[in-house]
Amino acid sequence: MKPVREREERRTAILDRLAQMLEQVGFPHSIAKVYAALILADGEGLSTSELIEELGISKASVSNAMQFLTGTNLAERYRVRGSREAHYRIVKGVWSDIIAKKFAAVSYIRKVTEEALGVVDSPAARERLEEMHDVYTFFEQEFEDVMKRWNERMDR
C-alpha cells in the first residue's frame, strides 16, 4: 500500500511542477494544470471526469481549459467507443511550431528597434536601442541555426 501512495505523491508533485513551469511561460493556472495532467496521462488521454477527479476542479474549469488548449492546437478532443464523455489528448509535434512563433517575436523586436534607430537623435536613447538591437539580432540569427538543426534532426 505504501509504494502506491508514494508513487501518487511523486506523480502529484511532478504534475504541480509541470503546471508551475507552464505558468511561468504564460499559461493561466487551471489551463496549466489540465495540460500537465494530459502530459502525464497513463494512456492516450483523459476524460472530462478523470480531469475533474484528478485535479479537483469544476467541469466549467475543464471546459474552459479545453477550449483554450484545443483552440491553440495543443490538445484535441476524441471519442472513446461506448463512452458519451469527451476525452482529450495532447497533440503531438506542435512544440517546434510554438517555439518558432515565440522567436518570431524576436524578429519583430529587432525590426522595430531598427526603425527606432532611424529616428532617434538622443545619444542615450541610441545607445539603449543599439544594445537591444544587437541582442535581438544575435538571437534571431542563432535561432535560425537552431531551427535548421532541429528540422534536420526530425528528418532523420
C-alpha angles and dihedrals in degrees: 000000000000096000090054092052091046091051091050091049091050091047092050090048093051091045088054091048092049091048091048091051090051091049090053090058092050110276116138112246101255093043090051091052093049092047091048090051090051090050090053096042111135092220135025095305145313136273124234091256092048090053091048092050097043097045101032092230133132127265088246090056090052090047093050092046092049092049088057096042095047091042091056093043093243092119137015137208119239137174128241115210111253094017125104091194125098117248125199134203139178117267109235125225100026102109098083089051091050092050090046089055091049091052091047083071088060090059091047093052091047091052093048093049088050090054091046091052088058093059108034122098099180114100090211093052090044091053092052092046093047091053091048091046092050093050094048093043090053094050093044090056093043092049091055089056093046092051091048091053091045093052091048089051092050092049091059 
